[in-house]
Amino acid sequence: MNRDTRVYDSILELLPDEENPTPMVRLARMSPDPGRFELFAKLEWMNPFGSVKDRAARALLRDLGEKGKLRPGCEIVEPTSGNTGISLAAIAGVLGHRMLAVVPDKIPEEKKILLKIAGAELEVVSDALCPSPGMGDGSINLAKTHAKAEPERYVMPNQYENEANVRAHLETTGPEIWRQTEGKITHLFASLGTCGTITGLARFFRQKGAEVKIIAVQPSEGHDVPGLRNVAQLEVSKLFDADLVDEIFEIDYELAYSRAFDLSRAEGLLAGPSAGLIYEGARRVIERDRPEGLGVMIFPDNVFKYTASMARHIPTLGQGLSPADSGPSPPPQPILKGATK
């Protein structure tokens, strides 16, 4: 490995750490109060397998190895709404292990295909068992059943309960942000899912003795953003620590898609809907409190896995895609349309 020339012996050497961080980008046109408050996006889609979940997947598999559970020939089984499964399947494949991903039917088709490309075998669970994408006990219990019924074949990392998920961010994401901001960070904005990211980051900043406000941004109920949860849906996760979170800010989930669209048009950031949701939460907090300082938003992944969902929520994206419906393009939607929702 030579990081100076970016020549590596394995794709796994691209996984991030303090010396090899994912980039942060300052918002320009969409920063709510640039004169008083610097707002940065940490681009987690720059991880080698496309999302923030690369960090957790590496830590989960390392944890299994250290416990002697990652035996030669064994297979990984894990419930997933997509990103963790993609990361686990890819890393496990490099290490010589196959993976069975138990997924809710509602997750986008793009993610199911990407899971297969990454090497996962899919077991798709009925929406009746997992009524929200990536939520509910159905996929989790089914994965646990496989692991218990065939312990010689399957091992389950269990991203919802395994503290290695939290340690991944305590040991990598937190130190990266601290170094990249020169310790000047005052606000951290992240979403809720397994809660490994927000819990690990909060613990890191508390251990540093830094006065960093930890703000969780959650979607409104009835949302269709895979992997995101609001507090009412956190019963599946054992990693959430309410004492570490200063505020939970709820945003109309429709804005996750329109803000992702805005970030692409105005900032050149091809961000996924979860990033759009986090941005909208950060924007509202900054406009409400008018703080001075520096904020970092965790942008979990990019928009490429969500193109069909984006077209469903922003109908103009589906216009002019074939000769039959081509013609003058509709006028661009204004940046921050619907900001009063």
C-alpha positions in Angstrom: 0.0 0.0 0.0 1.2 3.5 -0.9 -1.3 6.2 0.1 0.8 9.0 -1.3 0.4 7.5 -4.8 -3.0 5.8 -4.0 -1.7 2.4 -5.0 -3.2 -0.4 -2.9 -2.8 -4.2 -2.6 -6.5 -4.7 -1.8 -9.8 -2.8 -2.1 -10.1 -3.2 1.7 -7.1 -0.8 2.2 -9.4 2.0 0.9 -11.7 1.6 3.9 -11.5 4.9 5.9 -9.6 5.9 9.0 -8.1 9.1 10.5 -5.2 8.9 8.0 -7.5 8.1 5.0 -10.7 10.0 5.8 -13.8 10.4 3.6 -13.9 13.9 2.3 -15.9 16.8 3.7 -17.3 19.5 1.5 -18.4 23.0 2.6 -21.9 24.0 1.4 -21.9 27.2 -0.7 -25.2 28.1 -2.2 -27.4 26.2 0.3 -25.6 27.1 3.5 -28.3 28.9 5.6 -26.0 31.4 7.4 -22.5 31.2 5.9 -21.3 34.4 7.6 -21.8 33.0 11.1 -22.0 29.2 10.6 -19.9 26.9 8.4 -21.8 23.8 7.2 -20.0 20.8 5.9 -21.2 17.5 4.4 -19.1 14.4 5.1 -19.5 12.4 1.9 -19.8 8.8 3.1 -20.6 7.5 -0.4 -16.9 7.9 -1.1 -16.3 4.7 0.9 -15.2 1.9 -1.4 -18.6 0.1 -1.4 -20.7 3.3 -1.5 -22.0 4.1 1.9 -21.3 4.9 5.6 -22.1 1.2 6.3 -18.7 0.2 5.0 -17.4 1.2 8.4 -19.9 -0.9 10.4 -19.4 -3.9 8.1 -15.7 -3.9 8.5 -16.0 -3.6 12.3 -18.7 -6.3 12.5 -16.7 -8.8 10.5 -13.5 -8.0 12.4 -15.5 -8.6 15.7 -16.6 -12.0 14.4 -13.0 -12.9 13.5 -11.7 -11.8 16.9 -14.3 -14.0 18.6 -13.4 -17.0 16.5 -16.9 -17.0 14.8 -15.7 -16.3 11.3 -14.7 -19.8 10.5 -13.4 -21.0 7.1 -16.4 -21.8 4.8 -19.0 -20.2 7.0 -21.6 -17.8 5.5 -22.8 -14.5 6.8 -26.5 -14.0 7.3 -27.8 -10.5 8.1 -31.1 -8.6 7.9 -30.6 -5.4 5.9 -32.4 -2.6 4.0 -29.5 -2.5 1.6 -26.4 -0.6 2.5 -25.1 -2.7 5.3 -25.8 -5.8 3.2 -23.9 -4.4 0.2 -20.9 -3.6 2.4 -21.0 -6.9 4.2 -21.4 -8.9 1.0 -18.5 -7.1 -0.7 -16.1 -7.3 2.3 -17.1 -10.9 3.1 -16.5 -11.8 -0.5 -13.0 -10.4 -0.5 -12.4 -12.5 2.7 -13.7 -15.6 1.0 -17.2 -15.8 2.6 -20.6 -16.0 1.0 -23.6 -14.0 2.4 -27.4 -14.4 2.7 -29.1 -11.0 2.9 -32.7 -11.0 4.4 -34.4 -8.0 3.0 -37.9 -6.4 3.1 -39.6 -6.4 -0.3 -40.1 -2.6 -0.1 -36.5 -1.7 -0.5 -35.7 -0.2 -3.9 -35.1 -2.6 -6.8 -31.7 -0.9 -7.4 -30.6 -2.0 -3.9 -31.7 -5.6 -4.4 -29.7 -5.7 -7.7 -26.7 -4.1 -6.1 -26.8 -6.7 -3.3 -26.7 -9.5 -5.8 -23.8 -7.8 -7.7 -21.9 -7.5 -4.4 -22.3 -11.2 -4.0 -25.3 -11.6 -1.7 -27.9 -14.3 -2.0 -31.3 -12.7 -1.3 -34.2 -13.9 0.8 -37.0 -11.3 0.3 -39.5 -10.9 3.2 -43.1 -10.0 2.7 -44.1 -6.4 3.4 -46.6 -7.8 5.8 -43.7 -8.8 8.1 -41.7 -5.6 7.5 -44.3 -2.9 6.9 -41.7 -0.1 6.6 -38.5 -0.5 4.5 -35.8 -2.0 6.7 -38.1 -1.9 9.7 -40.0 -4.4 11.8 -38.9 -7.7 13.3 -39.7 -9.9 10.4 -36.3 -9.8 8.6 -34.4 -9.7 11.8 -36.1 -12.8 13.3 -35.8 -14.7 10.0 -32.0 -14.0 9.9 -31.7 -15.1 13.6 -33.7 -18.3 12.8 -31.2 -19.2 10.0 -28.2 -18.6 12.4 -29.7 -20.7 15.2 -31.0 -23.5 12.9 -27.7 -23.9 11.1 -24.9 -22.6 13.4 -22.2 -24.5 11.5 -23.2 -22.8 8.3 -24.4 -19.3 9.2 -23.0 -16.6 11.5 -25.0 -13.3 12.1 -23.1 -10.1 12.8 -26.3 -8.4 14.1 -25.8 -4.8 13.2 -28.8 -3.8 15.5 -27.2 -5.1 18.7 -23.5 -5.5 18.2 -21.4 -2.8 19.9 -18.8 -3.2 17.1 -21.2 -1.0 15.0 -20.8 1.8 17.5 -17.0 1.3 17.9 -16.6 1.7 14.1 -17.6 5.4 14.4 -15.9 5.9 17.8 -12.6 4.7 16.2 -12.8 6.1 12.7 -15.6 8.6 11.9 -15.2 10.7 15.0 -11.4 11.0 14.8 -11.6 11.9 11.1 -14.1 14.7 11.8 -12.1 16.0 14.7 -9.0 16.2 12.6 -10.7 17.6 9.5 -12.3 20.4 11.5 -9.3 21.0 13.7 -11.5 20.4 16.7 -13.8 23.3 15.8 -17.0 21.3 15.3 -19.9 22.6 17.3 -22.8 20.7 15.8 -23.2 17.1 14.4 -26.2 16.2 12.3 -27.0 12.6 11.6 -30.0 10.3 11.0 -31.3 7.3 13.0 -31.1 3.8 11.7 -29.3 1.1 13.6 -28.0 4.1 15.6 -24.4 2.9 15.4 -23.3 6.1 13.7 -24.9 8.7 16.0 -24.1 6.8 19.2 -20.5 6.2 18.2 -19.9 9.8 17.2 -21.6 11.1 20.3 -19.4 9.0 22.5 -16.3 10.1 20.8 -17.1 13.8 21.3 -18.1 13.2 24.9 -14.8 11.5 25.6 -13.0 14.4 24.0 -14.8 16.7 26.3 -16.0 18.7 23.3 -19.2 20.8 23.5 -20.7 19.4 20.3 -24.5 19.4 20.0 -25.6 16.0 18.7 -28.8 16.4 16.6 -30.7 13.5 15.2 -32.9 14.1 12.2 -35.8 11.7 11.8 -38.4 11.3 9.0 -42.1 11.6 9.7 -44.1 8.4 10.1 -45.2 6.6 7.0 -41.9 7.4 5.3 -40.4 5.2 2.5 -36.7 6.1 2.9 -34.9 2.7 3.4 -32.7 2.4 6.4 -34.1 5.5 8.2 -36.1 5.3 11.4 -37.9 7.6 13.7 -37.9 7.0 17.5 -41.2 5.1 17.3 -39.4 2.5 15.2 -36.2 2.0 17.2 -37.4 -1.0 19.2 -35.4 -3.2 16.8 -32.1 -1.4 17.8 -30.2 -1.9 21.0 -27.7 0.8 20.2 -29.7 4.0 20.7 -28.7 6.1 23.8 -31.1 9.0 24.2 -28.8 10.5 26.8 -26.2 11.2 24.1 -28.6 13.1 21.8 -29.3 16.7 22.4 -32.3 17.0 20.1 -34.4 14.9 17.7 -35.7 16.9 14.9 -38.5 15.5 12.7 -38.8 16.4 9.1 -41.6 15.6 6.6 -40.2 12.7 4.7 -41.2 14.1 1.3 -38.5 16.7 1.8 -35.8 14.1 1.9 -36.3 13.7 -1.8 -36.7 17.4 -2.8 -33.7 18.4 -0.7 -31.6 15.6 -2.3 -32.6 17.1 -5.6 -31.7 20.6 -4.5 -28.3 19.5 -3.2 -27.5 18.0 -6.6 -28.7 21.0 -8.6 -27.1 23.7 -6.4 -24.1 22.1 -4.8 -23.2 19.3 -7.3 -23.6 16.8 -4.5 -25.4 13.7 -5.8 -26.8 12.9 -2.4 -29.4 10.3 -1.5 -32.7 11.0 0.3 -31.3 10.4 3.8 -28.7 13.1 3.1 -31.6 15.4 1.9 -33.4 14.8 5.2 -30.3 15.5 7.3 -29.6 18.7 5.4 -33.2 19.9 5.9 -32.9 19.3 9.7 -29.6 21.1 9.8 -31.0 24.1 7.8 -33.9 24.5 10.2 -31.8 24.3 13.4 -29.4 26.9 12.0 -32.2 29.2 11.0 -33.9 28.8 14.3 -30.9 29.1 16.7 -28.7 31.4 14.6 -25.5 29.8 16.1 -21.9 30.6 15.5 -19.7 27.7 14.8 -19.2 24.7 12.5 -21.6 21.9 11.7 -20.9 18.5 10.1 -23.7 16.5 8.4 -23.2 12.8 7.8 -24.3 12.1 4.2 -24.7 8.3 4.3 -24.9 7.5 0.6 -25.5 8.9 -2.9 -28.6 9.1 -5.1 -27.8 6.2 -7.5 -29.6 3.6 -5.5 -32.8 5.7 -5.4 -33.4 6.9 -8.9 -36.8 5.2 -9.2 -37.9 6.6 -5.8 -36.7 10.1 -6.8 -38.7 10.0 -10.0 -41.8 8.8 -8.0 -41.5 11.8 -5.5 -40.4 14.3 -8.1 -42.5 13.6 -11.2 -40.7 16.1 -13.5 -37.7 13.8 -13.4 -39.6 11.2 -15.4 -40.6 13.6 -18.2 -38.8 13.7 -21.5 -37.2 10.3 -21.2 -38.5 8.9 -24.5 -39.3 10.3 -27.9 -43.0 10.0 -27.3 -43.0 12.4 -24.4 -40.1 14.6 -25.3 -40.5 18.3 -25.8 -39.7 21.5 -23.9 -38.4 20.6 -20.5 -40.4 21.9 -17.5 -38.8 24.8 -15.7 -36.4 23.8 -13.0 -37.9 23.6 -9.5 -36.7 26.4 -7.3 -34.1 25.6 -4.7 -35.7 24.9 -1.3 -39.2 24.7 -2.7 -41.4 23.6 0.2 -39.2 24.8 2.9 -42.1 25.9 5.0 -43.5 22.3 5.4 
